[in-house]
C-alpha cells in the first residue's frame, strides 16, 4: 500500500466482499480473494484500528421495521446549549443521526416515524426542550441514492486497484 492512499486494491476488494456478504468468514474471504487467512485478518484489524471499518452489525432498514417516514429537521439552538441539546436528541430513538452544520441552522437531524402523525409527535418531542429555538422539517419522498460508502472506498484507493 502506498503511503499517500488510505486504501489499496486489496482493501477495496475485501470491503466489497464484506459489503456483499457480511456473514462471510475470514477463511472463505481469503479463499475468494486468493490471499492468506492471516492477510485478511491483518487487513480487517488494520481497517478497524484506523476507524475505516466501524462494525459488522446488521444493516437495518427503518422502513422495513415500520418506520416508513423519513424526515430531516434543521434546528436552531440557544448558544451554549449545544451539548445539552445533543444529549436530548440522542435520547429520542427515532432520531437516527445529528450533524452540526453551517448555514441558517445549527443542527441537522435525520428522523424516522411510523406515519406523518407519528412524525408530528416526534417533532414535538424534539422541540420540547428549552435549548431549541426553532425547527424546520422536511419529509423525504423517496431515496434515489441511499446511504453508501463503496463508491467512496473505490475512489479512495485510486485508479489502480
MIVEX-32886 format. One record per atom (N, C-alpha, C): residue number from 1; chain; x, y, z. Coordinates in steps of 0.1 Angstrom, whole numbers, plus 2048, in hexadecimal, padded with zeros to 3 digits. Layout:
residues N
+-----+-------+-----+-----+-----+
|   n | chain |  xx |  yy |  zz |
+-----+-------+-----+-----+-----+
| NUM |     A |   X |   Y |   Z |
...
+-----+-------+-----+-----+-----+
end
This chain:
residues 161
+-----+-------+-----+-----+-----+
|   n | chain |  xx |  yy |  zz |
+-----+-------+-----+-----+-----+
|   1 |     A | 808 | 7F4 | 800 |
|   1 |     A | 800 | 800 | 800 |
|   1 |     A | 809 | 80C | 800 |
|   2 |     A | 806 | 816 | 7F8 |
|   2 |     A | 80D | 822 | 7F7 |
|   2 |     A | 80A | 82B | 803 |
|   3 |     A | 813 | 834 | 807 |
|   3 |     A | 811 | 83C | 813 |
|   3 |     A | 807 | 847 | 811 |
|   4 |     A | 804 | 84B | 804 |
|   4 |     A | 7FB | 856 | 802 |
|   4 |     A | 7ED | 852 | 800 |
|   5 |     A | 7EA | 845 | 801 |
|   5 |     A | 7DD | 83F | 7FF |
|   5 |     A | 7D8 | 839 | 80C |
|   6 |     A | 7CC | 83C | 810 |
|   6 |     A | 7C6 | 836 | 81C |
|   6 |     A | 7C3 | 827 | 81A |
|   7 |     A | 7C0 | 823 | 80D |
|   7 |     A | 7BC | 816 | 80A |
|   7 |     A | 7C3 | 812 | 7FD |
|   8 |     A | 7C5 | 804 | 7FB |
|   8 |     A | 7CA | 7FF | 7EF |
|   8 |     A | 7C0 | 7F6 | 7E9 |
|   9 |     A | 7C4 | 7F0 | 7DE |
|   9 |     A | 7BB | 7E7 | 7D6 |
|   9 |     A | 7B6 | 7DB | 7DE |
|  10 |     A | 7BF | 7D5 | 7E6 |
|  10 |     A | 7BB | 7C9 | 7EE |
|  10 |     A | 7B1 | 7CE | 7F9 |
|  11 |     A | 7B3 | 7D9 | 7FF |
|  11 |     A | 7A9 | 7DF | 809 |
|  11 |     A | 79C | 7E0 | 802 |
|  12 |     A | 79C | 7E6 | 7F6 |
|  12 |     A | 78F | 7E8 | 7EF |
|  12 |     A | 788 | 7DB | 7ED |
|  13 |     A | 78F | 7D1 | 7E7 |
|  13 |     A | 789 | 7C4 | 7E4 |
|  13 |     A | 784 | 7BE | 7F1 |
|  14 |     A | 78B | 7BF | 7FC |
|  14 |     A | 787 | 7BA | 809 |
|  14 |     A | 77A | 7C0 | 80E |
|  15 |     A | 77A | 7CE | 80D |
|  15 |     A | 76E | 7D5 | 812 |
|  15 |     A | 762 | 7D2 | 809 |
|  16 |     A | 764 | 7D1 | 7FC |
|  16 |     A | 759 | 7CD | 7F3 |
|  16 |     A | 753 | 7C0 | 7F6 |
|  17 |     A | 75C | 7B6 | 7F9 |
|  17 |     A | 758 | 7A9 | 7FC |
|  17 |     A | 750 | 7A9 | 809 |
|  18 |     A | 755 | 7AF | 813 |
|  18 |     A | 74D | 7B0 | 820 |
|  18 |     A | 740 | 7B8 | 81E |
|  19 |     A | 740 | 7C2 | 816 |
|  19 |     A | 734 | 7C9 | 814 |
|  19 |     A | 729 | 7C1 | 80D |
|  20 |     A | 72E | 7B8 | 803 |
|  20 |     A | 724 | 7B0 | 7FC |
|  20 |     A | 720 | 7A4 | 805 |
|  21 |     A | 729 | 79F | 80D |
|  21 |     A | 726 | 793 | 815 |
|  21 |     A | 72C | 795 | 823 |
|  22 |     A | 724 | 79D | 82B |
|  22 |     A | 72A | 7A1 | 839 |
|  22 |     A | 72C | 795 | 842 |
|  23 |     A | 726 | 789 | 83F |
|  23 |     A | 728 | 77E | 848 |
|  23 |     A | 733 | 774 | 844 |
|  24 |     A | 73A | 778 | 839 |
|  24 |     A | 745 | 770 | 834 |
|  24 |     A | 750 | 76F | 83F |
|  25 |     A | 756 | 763 | 840 |
|  25 |     A | 761 | 761 | 849 |
|  25 |     A | 76E | 765 | 843 |
|  26 |     A | 778 | 767 | 84C |
|  26 |     A | 785 | 76B | 848 |
|  26 |     A | 78B | 761 | 83F |
|  27 |     A | 78A | 754 | 842 |
|  27 |     A | 790 | 74A | 839 |
|  27 |     A | 78A | 74A | 82B |
|  28 |     A | 77D | 74B | 82A |
|  28 |     A | 776 | 74B | 81D |
|  28 |     A | 77A | 758 | 816 |
|  29 |     A | 77B | 763 | 81D |
|  29 |     A | 77F | 76F | 817 |
|  29 |     A | 78D | 76E | 811 |
|  30 |     A | 796 | 768 | 818 |
|  30 |     A | 7A4 | 767 | 814 |
|  30 |     A | 7A4 | 75E | 807 |
|  31 |     A | 79C | 753 | 807 |
|  31 |     A | 79C | 74A | 7FC |
|  31 |     A | 797 | 752 | 7EF |
|  32 |     A | 78C | 759 | 7F1 |
|  32 |     A | 787 | 761 | 7E5 |
|  32 |     A | 790 | 76B | 7E0 |
|  33 |     A | 797 | 772 | 7E9 |
|  33 |     A | 7A1 | 77C | 7E5 |
|  33 |     A | 7AE | 777 | 7E1 |
|  34 |     A | 7B1 | 76A | 7E3 |
|  34 |     A | 7BD | 764 | 7E0 |
|  34 |     A | 7C9 | 769 | 7E8 |
|  35 |     A | 7C7 | 76B | 7F5 |
|  35 |     A | 7D1 | 770 | 7FE |
|  35 |     A | 7D0 | 767 | 80B |
|  36 |     A | 7DA | 768 | 813 |
|  36 |     A | 7DB | 760 | 81F |
|  36 |     A | 7D0 | 765 | 829 |
|  37 |     A | 7CC | 75C | 832 |
|  37 |     A | 7C2 | 760 | 83C |
|  37 |     A | 7C8 | 76B | 845 |
|  38 |     A | 7D5 | 769 | 849 |
|  38 |     A | 7DB | 773 | 851 |
|  38 |     A | 7DB | 781 | 84B |
|  39 |     A | 7DC | 782 | 83D |
|  39 |     A | 7DC | 78E | 836 |
|  39 |     A | 7CF | 795 | 838 |
|  40 |     A | 7C4 | 78D | 836 |
|  40 |     A | 7B6 | 793 | 837 |
|  40 |     A | 7B4 | 798 | 845 |
|  41 |     A | 7B8 | 790 | 84F |
|  41 |     A | 7B6 | 794 | 85D |
|  41 |     A | 7BE | 7A0 | 861 |
|  42 |     A | 7CB | 7A1 | 85C |
|  42 |     A | 7D3 | 7AD | 85E |
|  42 |     A | 7CD | 7B9 | 858 |
|  43 |     A | 7C8 | 7B8 | 84C |
|  43 |     A | 7C2 | 7C3 | 845 |
|  43 |     A | 7B5 | 7C8 | 84C |
|  44 |     A | 7AD | 7BE | 850 |
|  44 |     A | 7A1 | 7C2 | 858 |
|  44 |     A | 7A4 | 7C9 | 865 |
|  45 |     A | 7AE | 7C3 | 86C |
|  45 |     A | 7B3 | 7C9 | 879 |
|  45 |     A | 7B8 | 7D8 | 876 |
|  46 |     A | 7C0 | 7DA | 86C |
|  46 |     A | 7C5 | 7E7 | 868 |
|  46 |     A | 7BA | 7F1 | 865 |
|  47 |     A | 7B0 | 7EC | 85D |
|  47 |     A | 7A5 | 7F4 | 858 |
|  47 |     A | 79C | 7F8 | 864 |
|  48 |     A | 79B | 7EF | 86E |
|  48 |     A | 793 | 7F3 | 87A |
|  48 |     A | 79B | 7FC | 883 |
|  49 |     A | 7A8 | 7FA | 885 |
|  49 |     A | 7B0 | 802 | 88D |
|  49 |     A | 7B1 | 811 | 888 |
|  50 |     A | 7B1 | 812 | 87B |
|  50 |     A | 7B1 | 81F | 875 |
|  50 |     A | 7A3 | 826 | 874 |
|  51 |     A | 799 | 81F | 878 |
|  51 |     A | 78B | 824 | 878 |
|  51 |     A | 784 | 824 | 86B |
|  52 |     A | 78A | 81E | 861 |
|  52 |     A | 784 | 81D | 854 |
|  52 |     A | 778 | 813 | 855 |
|  53 |     A | 77A | 807 | 85B |
|  53 |     A | 76F | 7FE | 85D |
|  53 |     A | 76B | 800 | 86C |
|  54 |     A | 75E | 804 | 86D |
|  54 |     A | 759 | 807 | 87B |
|  54 |     A | 752 | 7FB | 881 |
|  55 |     A | 74E | 7F1 | 879 |
|  55 |     A | 747 | 7E6 | 87F |
|  55 |     A | 742 | 7DC | 874 |
|  56 |     A | 73D | 7D1 | 879 |
|  56 |     A | 738 | 7C7 | 870 |
|  56 |     A | 729 | 7C3 | 874 |
|  57 |     A | 722 | 7CC | 87A |
|  57 |     A | 715 | 7CA | 87E |
|  57 |     A | 70B | 7CA | 872 |
|  58 |     A | 6FF | 7C6 | 875 |
|  58 |     A | 6F5 | 7C6 | 86A |
|  58 |     A | 6F2 | 7D4 | 866 |
|  59 |     A | 6EF | 7D5 | 859 |
|  59 |     A | 6EB | 7E2 | 853 |
|  59 |     A | 6DB | 7E2 | 853 |
|  60 |     A | 6D5 | 7EA | 85D |
|  60 |     A | 6C7 | 7E9 | 85F |
|  60 |     A | 6C0 | 7F4 | 856 |
|  61 |     A | 6B5 | 7F0 | 850 |
|  61 |     A | 6AD | 7F9 | 847 |
|  61 |     A | 6A2 | 7FE | 850 |
|  62 |     A | 6A2 | 80A | 854 |
|  62 |     A | 697 | 80F | 85C |
|  62 |     A | 689 | 80D | 856 |
|  63 |     A | 688 | 80F | 849 |
|  63 |     A | 67B | 80D | 843 |
|  63 |     A | 675 | 7FF | 844 |
|  64 |     A | 67E | 7F5 | 843 |
|  64 |     A | 67A | 7E7 | 844 |
|  64 |     A | 677 | 7E4 | 853 |
|  65 |     A | 67C | 7EC | 85C |
|  65 |     A | 679 | 7EB | 86A |
|  65 |     A | 66C | 7F3 | 86E |
|  66 |     A | 666 | 7F9 | 864 |
|  66 |     A | 659 | 800 | 867 |
|  66 |     A | 65B | 80F | 868 |
|  67 |     A | 667 | 814 | 866 |
|  67 |     A | 669 | 823 | 866 |
|  67 |     A | 66A | 828 | 858 |
|  68 |     A | 65E | 82A | 852 |
|  68 |     A | 65D | 82C | 843 |
|  68 |     A | 65F | 83B | 83F |
|  69 |     A | 65F | 844 | 849 |
|  69 |     A | 661 | 852 | 846 |
|  69 |     A | 66F | 856 | 84A |
|  70 |     A | 676 | 85C | 841 |
|  70 |     A | 683 | 862 | 844 |
|  70 |     A | 682 | 871 | 843 |
|  71 |     A | 688 | 878 | 84C |
|  71 |     A | 688 | 887 | 84C |
|  71 |     A | 695 | 88C | 850 |
|  72 |     A | 697 | 899 | 84C |
|  72 |     A | 6A4 | 8A0 | 851 |
|  72 |     A | 69F | 8AC | 858 |
|  73 |     A | 6A4 | 8AE | 864 |
|  73 |     A | 6A1 | 8BA | 86B |
|  73 |     A | 6AD | 8C3 | 86D |
|  74 |     A | 6AC | 8CF | 86A |
|  74 |     A | 6B7 | 8D9 | 86D |
|  74 |     A | 6B3 | 8E0 | 879 |
|  75 |     A | 6BC | 8E0 | 883 |
|  75 |     A | 6B9 | 8E6 | 890 |
|  75 |     A | 6C2 | 8F2 | 892 |
|  76 |     A | 6BC | 8FD | 898 |
|  76 |     A | 6C4 | 908 | 89D |
|  76 |     A | 6C4 | 907 | 8AC |
|  77 |     A | 6D0 | 908 | 8B2 |
|  77 |     A | 6D1 | 906 | 8C0 |
|  77 |     A | 6D6 | 912 | 8C7 |
|  78 |     A | 6D3 | 913 | 8D4 |
|  78 |     A | 6D8 | 91E | 8DC |
|  78 |     A | 6E7 | 91C | 8DD |
|  79 |     A | 6EF | 927 | 8DC |
|  79 |     A | 6FD | 927 | 8DE |
|  79 |     A | 701 | 921 | 8EB |
|  80 |     A | 70B | 919 | 8EB |
|  80 |     A | 70F | 913 | 8F8 |
|  80 |     A | 708 | 907 | 8FC |
|  81 |     A | 6FE | 903 | 8F5 |
|  81 |     A | 6F5 | 8F7 | 8F9 |
|  81 |     A | 6F7 | 8EB | 8F0 |
|  82 |     A | 701 | 8EC | 8E7 |
|  82 |     A | 703 | 8E1 | 8DD |
|  82 |     A | 704 | 8D3 | 8E3 |
|  83 |     A | 70C | 8D1 | 8ED |
|  83 |     A | 70E | 8C4 | 8F3 |
|  83 |     A | 702 | 8BF | 8F9 |
|  84 |     A | 6FA | 8C8 | 900 |
|  84 |     A | 6EE | 8C4 | 906 |
|  84 |     A | 6E3 | 8BF | 8FC |
|  85 |     A | 6E3 | 8C7 | 8F1 |
|  85 |     A | 6D9 | 8C4 | 8E6 |
|  85 |     A | 6DD | 8B7 | 8E0 |
|  86 |     A | 6EA | 8B5 | 8DE |
|  86 |     A | 6EE | 8A8 | 8D8 |
|  86 |     A | 6EB | 89C | 8E0 |
|  87 |     A | 6EC | 89D | 8EE |
|  87 |     A | 6E8 | 892 | 8F7 |
|  87 |     A | 6D9 | 890 | 8F6 |
|  88 |     A | 6D2 | 89B | 8F5 |
|  88 |     A | 6C3 | 89A | 8F4 |
|  88 |     A | 6BF | 892 | 8E7 |
|  89 |     A | 6C5 | 896 | 8DC |
|  89 |     A | 6C2 | 88F | 8D0 |
|  89 |     A | 6C6 | 881 | 8D0 |
|  90 |     A | 6D2 | 87E | 8D6 |
|  90 |     A | 6D6 | 870 | 8D7 |
|  90 |     A | 6CD | 867 | 8DF |
|  91 |     A | 6C5 | 86D | 8E7 |
|  91 |     A | 6BB | 866 | 8F0 |
|  91 |     A | 6AF | 862 | 8E8 |
|  92 |     A | 6AD | 867 | 8DC |
|  92 |     A | 6A1 | 864 | 8D4 |
|  92 |     A | 6A4 | 85A | 8CA |
|  93 |     A | 69F | 84D | 8CB |
|  93 |     A | 6A3 | 842 | 8C2 |
|  93 |     A | 6A1 | 845 | 8B3 |
|  94 |     A | 697 | 84D | 8B0 |
|  94 |     A | 694 | 850 | 8A1 |
|  94 |     A | 69E | 85A | 89B |
|  95 |     A | 6A6 | 860 | 8A3 |
|  95 |     A | 6B0 | 869 | 89E |
|  95 |     A | 6BC | 860 | 89A |
|  96 |     A | 6BE | 85E | 88E |
|  96 |     A | 6C9 | 854 | 889 |
|  96 |     A | 6D7 | 85A | 889 |
|  97 |     A | 6D8 | 867 | 886 |
|  97 |     A | 6E5 | 86D | 885 |
|  97 |     A | 6E3 | 87C | 887 |
|  98 |     A | 6ED | 883 | 88C |
|  98 |     A | 6ED | 891 | 88D |
|  98 |     A | 6FB | 897 | 889 |
|  99 |     A | 6FB | 8A1 | 881 |
|  99 |     A | 707 | 8A7 | 87C |
|  99 |     A | 707 | 8B6 | 880 |
| 100 |     A | 712 | 8BB | 884 |
| 100 |     A | 713 | 8CA | 885 |
| 100 |     A | 716 | 8CF | 877 |
| 101 |     A | 710 | 8DA | 874 |
| 101 |     A | 710 | 8DF | 866 |
| 101 |     A | 713 | 8EE | 866 |
| 102 |     A | 716 | 8F3 | 85A |
| 102 |     A | 718 | 901 | 857 |
| 102 |     A | 70B | 906 | 851 |
| 103 |     A | 709 | 912 | 84F |
| 103 |     A | 6FD | 917 | 849 |
| 103 |     A | 6F2 | 91C | 853 |
| 104 |     A | 6E6 | 91C | 84F |
| 104 |     A | 6DB | 922 | 857 |
| 104 |     A | 6D8 | 91B | 864 |
| 105 |     A | 6DC | 90E | 865 |
| 105 |     A | 6D9 | 907 | 871 |
| 105 |     A | 6E6 | 902 | 878 |
| 106 |     A | 6E5 | 8FC | 883 |
| 106 |     A | 6F0 | 8F7 | 88B |
| 106 |     A | 6F2 | 8E8 | 88A |
| 107 |     A | 6E7 | 8E1 | 889 |
| 107 |     A | 6E7 | 8D2 | 889 |
| 107 |     A | 6DE | 8CD | 87E |
| 108 |     A | 6E2 | 8C2 | 878 |
| 108 |     A | 6DA | 8BB | 86E |
| 108 |     A | 6D7 | 8AD | 873 |
| 109 |     A | 6CB | 8A9 | 875 |
| 109 |     A | 6C7 | 89C | 87A |
| 109 |     A | 6C0 | 894 | 870 |
| 110 |     A | 6C4 | 887 | 86F |
| 110 |     A | 6BC | 87E | 867 |
| 110 |     A | 6B3 | 876 | 871 |
| 111 |     A | 6A6 | 877 | 86E |
| 111 |     A | 69C | 872 | 877 |
| 111 |     A | 693 | 868 | 86F |
| 112 |     A | 68F | 85D | 875 |
| 112 |     A | 685 | 854 | 86F |
| 112 |     A | 679 | 853 | 878 |
| 113 |     A | 66D | 84F | 871 |
| 113 |     A | 661 | 84E | 878 |
| 113 |     A | 658 | 844 | 871 |
| 114 |     A | 64E | 83F | 879 |
| 114 |     A | 645 | 835 | 873 |
| 114 |     A | 63A | 83B | 86A |
| 115 |     A | 637 | 848 | 86C |
| 115 |     A | 62E | 84F | 863 |
| 115 |     A | 630 | 85E | 864 |
| 116 |     A | 629 | 866 | 85D |
| 116 |     A | 62A | 874 | 85E |
| 116 |     A | 626 | 879 | 86C |
| 117 |     A | 61B | 873 | 871 |
| 117 |     A | 616 | 877 | 87E |
| 117 |     A | 621 | 873 | 889 |
| 118 |     A | 627 | 868 | 887 |
| 118 |     A | 632 | 864 | 890 |
| 118 |     A | 63E | 86D | 88F |
| 119 |     A | 641 | 872 | 883 |
| 119 |     A | 64B | 87C | 881 |
| 119 |     A | 648 | 888 | 888 |
| 120 |     A | 63C | 88D | 888 |
| 120 |     A | 638 | 899 | 890 |
| 120 |     A | 63B | 897 | 89E |
| 121 |     A | 638 | 88C | 8A4 |
| 121 |     A | 63A | 889 | 8B2 |
| 121 |     A | 649 | 889 | 8B5 |
| 122 |     A | 651 | 883 | 8AC |
| 122 |     A | 660 | 883 | 8AE |
| 122 |     A | 665 | 891 | 8AD |
| 123 |     A | 661 | 899 | 8A3 |
| 123 |     A | 666 | 8A6 | 8A2 |
| 123 |     A | 662 | 8AE | 8AF |
| 124 |     A | 656 | 8AC | 8B4 |
| 124 |     A | 652 | 8B2 | 8C0 |
| 124 |     A | 65C | 8AF | 8CC |
| 125 |     A | 660 | 8A2 | 8CD |
| 125 |     A | 669 | 89E | 8D7 |
| 125 |     A | 677 | 8A4 | 8D5 |
| 126 |     A | 67B | 8A5 | 8C8 |
| 126 |     A | 688 | 8AB | 8C5 |
| 126 |     A | 688 | 8BA | 8CA |
| 127 |     A | 67E | 8C1 | 8C6 |
| 127 |     A | 67E | 8D0 | 8C9 |
| 127 |     A | 67A | 8D3 | 8D7 |
| 128 |     A | 675 | 8C9 | 8DF |
| 128 |     A | 671 | 8CB | 8ED |
| 128 |     A | 67D | 8CB | 8F6 |
| 129 |     A | 686 | 8D5 | 8F3 |
| 129 |     A | 692 | 8D6 | 8FA |
| 129 |     A | 697 | 8E4 | 8FA |
| 130 |     A | 69A | 8EA | 905 |
| 130 |     A | 69C | 8F9 | 905 |
| 130 |     A | 6A8 | 8FD | 8FD |
| 131 |     A | 6B1 | 8F4 | 8FA |
| 131 |     A | 6BD | 8F8 | 8F2 |
| 131 |     A | 6BA | 8F9 | 8E4 |
| 132 |     A | 6AF | 8F5 | 8DF |
| 132 |     A | 6AB | 8F6 | 8D1 |
| 132 |     A | 6A2 | 902 | 8CE |
| 133 |     A | 6A7 | 90B | 8C5 |
| 133 |     A | 6A0 | 917 | 8C3 |
| 133 |     A | 696 | 915 | 8B8 |
| 134 |     A | 699 | 90E | 8AD |
| 134 |     A | 691 | 90D | 8A1 |
| 134 |     A | 695 | 901 | 899 |
| 135 |     A | 68B | 8FB | 892 |
| 135 |     A | 68E | 8F0 | 88A |
| 135 |     A | 687 | 8F1 | 87C |
| 136 |     A | 68C | 8EB | 872 |
| 136 |     A | 686 | 8EA | 865 |
| 136 |     A | 688 | 8DC | 861 |
| 137 |     A | 67D | 8D5 | 85D |
| 137 |     A | 67D | 8C7 | 85A |
| 137 |     A | 678 | 8C5 | 84B |
| 138 |     A | 67F | 8BC | 844 |
| 138 |     A | 67B | 8B8 | 837 |
| 138 |     A | 67A | 8A9 | 837 |
| 139 |     A | 670 | 8A4 | 82F |
| 139 |     A | 66E | 896 | 82E |
| 139 |     A | 674 | 891 | 821 |
| 140 |     A | 67C | 886 | 822 |
| 140 |     A | 682 | 880 | 816 |
| 140 |     A | 677 | 878 | 80F |
| 141 |     A | 675 | 87A | 802 |
| 141 |     A | 66B | 873 | 7FA |
| 141 |     A | 671 | 866 | 7F5 |
| 142 |     A | 67D | 865 | 7F2 |
| 142 |     A | 684 | 859 | 7ED |
| 142 |     A | 693 | 85A | 7F0 |
| 143 |     A | 69A | 84F | 7EE |
| 143 |     A | 6A8 | 84F | 7F0 |
| 143 |     A | 6AF | 849 | 7E3 |
| 144 |     A | 6B1 | 851 | 7D9 |
| 144 |     A | 6B6 | 84C | 7CC |
| 144 |     A | 6C5 | 848 | 7CE |
| 145 |     A | 6CC | 84D | 7D7 |
| 145 |     A | 6DA | 849 | 7DA |
| 145 |     A | 6DB | 846 | 7E9 |
| 146 |     A | 6DA | 83A | 7ED |
| 146 |     A | 6DA | 837 | 7FC |
| 146 |     A | 6E9 | 839 | 801 |
| 147 |     A | 6EA | 83A | 80E |
| 147 |     A | 6F7 | 83B | 814 |
| 147 |     A | 700 | 830 | 80F |
| 148 |     A | 70C | 834 | 80B |
| 148 |     A | 715 | 82A | 805 |
| 148 |     A | 723 | 82F | 808 |
| 149 |     A | 72C | 825 | 808 |
| 149 |     A | 73A | 829 | 80A |
| 149 |     A | 744 | 822 | 801 |
| 150 |     A | 73F | 817 | 7FA |
| 150 |     A | 748 | 810 | 7F1 |
| 150 |     A | 74E | 819 | 7E5 |
| 151 |     A | 746 | 822 | 7DF |
| 151 |     A | 74C | 82A | 7D5 |
| 151 |     A | 757 | 833 | 7DB |
| 152 |     A | 755 | 838 | 7E7 |
| 152 |     A | 75F | 840 | 7EE |
| 152 |     A | 76C | 837 | 7F0 |
| 153 |     A | 76A | 82B | 7F5 |
| 153 |     A | 775 | 822 | 7F7 |
| 153 |     A | 77D | 820 | 7EA |
| 154 |     A | 776 | 81E | 7E0 |
| 154 |     A | 77D | 81B | 7D3 |
| 154 |     A | 784 | 828 | 7CE |
| 155 |     A | 77E | 834 | 7D0 |
| 155 |     A | 785 | 840 | 7CD |
| 155 |     A | 792 | 842 | 7D6 |
| 156 |     A | 791 | 83F | 7E2 |
| 156 |     A | 79C | 841 | 7EB |
| 156 |     A | 7A8 | 838 | 7E8 |
| 157 |     A | 7A5 | 82D | 7E1 |
| 157 |     A | 7B0 | 824 | 7DD |
| 157 |     A | 7B7 | 829 | 7D1 |
| 158 |     A | 7B1 | 832 | 7CA |
| 158 |     A | 7B7 | 837 | 7BD |
| 158 |     A | 7B4 | 82F | 7B1 |
| 159 |     A | 7B9 | 833 | 7A6 |
| 159 |     A | 7B6 | 82C | 799 |
| 159 |     A | 7BC | 81F | 797 |
| 160 |     A | 7C7 | 81C | 79E |
| 160 |     A | 7CD | 80F | 79D |
| 160 |     A | 7CA | 806 | 7A9 |
| 161 |     A | 7C1 | 7FD | 7A6 |
| 161 |     A | 7BE | 7F3 | 7B1 |
| 161 |     A | 7BC | 7E6 | 7AA |
+-----+-------+-----+-----+-----+
end
